[in-house]
Amino acid sequence: IFFGPYKEGGKRTLAVVLGASKAMAVSSTAAVIAYAIILFGVLISRFPITVLLSLIALPLFIRKVSLQRKPAENPLHYVKITMTSFIFTVLFGLLVALGFLF
């Protein structure tokens, strides 16, 4: 959301250093890698099958990626991306933790 002001203010966030589009790509790639690790872990029986609960968050990830691909019509577009990313990240983490607990 704050890419412009952060860049102008000299902040050194990931988005400012890489650029907004590359930072979003890194974020999406990290989520894909996390899902791949979970699937691989379940397939080789290192993770319990209940960790697949994390797949419940997959629609949020897909929504985040689709929002990132659309051109921004207004500043609220970035708010939607940020909120979707935040909710996905929290839900994914909670579901993975629950999957390991049960």
Secondary structure, DSSP 8 states (H G I E B T S, - for coil): --HHHHHHTT---HHHHH-HHHHHHHHHHHHHHHHHHHHHHHHTTSS-GGGGGGGGGHHHHHHHHHHHHS--SSHHHHHHHHHHHHHHHHHHHHHHHHHHH-
